Amino acid sequence: MAHYLVIATYSPEGVKGVLKNGGTARADAVKSAIEGLGGKMHSFHFAFGGDDVYVVAELADNITAAALGLAVSSSGLTTARTVVLLTPAEIDEAARRQVAYTPPGK
C-alpha cells in the first residue's frame, strides 16, 4: 500500500460544520472514509495558515487516493490536494534506474 498526504482547505461553510460538530468528529469522519476504502489513517492534524488539515493515509493505489480526493472535493465544503509520499527505499530504487532524458535546449 502507498502513503499519501492529503492537504485540505475548508470553505466558510465547511468551517461552520467543524465548529458545529467539533474537530474530533471531523477526524473520525475522515478516518471512516479512509477505512471504508480499505486504507488506514496514520495521522490527522488541523493547522494554521492557508491549509486547514493535513492527513497522512495509507491507501491501496492512486485510483483509491483519487476516489477519496474526488469525494472530498465534490462536497463543495472542502478542497483537497493529494501528494504521493515515497519511502527512502523507493527513492533509492528510483535513483538506480537509468533514464534516457534530454534536457531542454540540448
N, C-alpha and C positions, 0 to 999 in steps of 0.2 A: 504494500500500500504506500502511496505517496503522501507527502506532507504539504500542506497549503497554509498560507497566511491570508486570511480574509480580512480586509480593511473596510469597515462600514461607516457611513455617514448618514445620520438621521435627518429627515425633513423636519420642519417645525411640528407637523402632525405626529411624526414618529417620536419626537422628543416628548410630546404630550402623553403618548402611550407609555413611554418609560416612566414618566413622572406618576402616571396613574397606577401602574402595576408594579413598579419597582425594578431595580437592576437585577436582583436575583431571579425574578420571574422571566426577565428577558434572556438571561444566561441559560436558564432551564429550557426555554423555548428553542433557543439555538441548538443546545445540546440534543434535544429531542429530534430536531430536524436532521442533524448530522447522523445520529444513531439510526434514524429511520432510513437513511441511505446506506447503512452498513458501515458507517465510519465511527471515528472516535474523536471527541473534542479534547484536546490537550490543555488548552487554556482559553480564557475569555477575560478581556480587560477593557474597561472603559478608559478613555483618555481625554486630555485637554487638547485644544488646538483644532486644526481643520478636520481631523478624523475623530470619530466618536468611539469606535470599538475596534479592537484587534483580537482576532480569533485564530488560534493555531489548531488545525484539524488534520486528521489522517483519513484519507478517502481512497477508494479503490483506484480511481484513474481520473484523467482530465475531464472525461464526459460527466462523471459524477460531480466533480467540482463545478463544472459549467451548469449542471442542473440546479445545484444549490444557489449559485450566483443568480441565475435566472429567476428562481423562486423569490429570493430576497429582493432583487431589484424590481420585479414586476408588481410588488405590493404598492409601489409609489411612496412608501414611507421611509424607505432605506435605499441607499445606493451602495453597491458592493464592488470592490476590486479584489481580484484573486491573484496571489503571487505563488508560483510553484517554488517550493523550497527543496534544496538539494543537500544531501549529506556530504561531508568531506570525502568519503569514499567514492561517491558518484562523480564529484569533481575530479578526483584522481583518475577515474576511468575515462572521463571526457578528455582530460589532458593527454592521455596516452593515444587517443585516436588521431590518425593522420587526416588532415583536411586539405583538399586541393582548393585554395582560395586565392583569388587575385584581388588585391586592394584597388579601390577606385583610382583611375589615372595611371595605372602601371601597365 
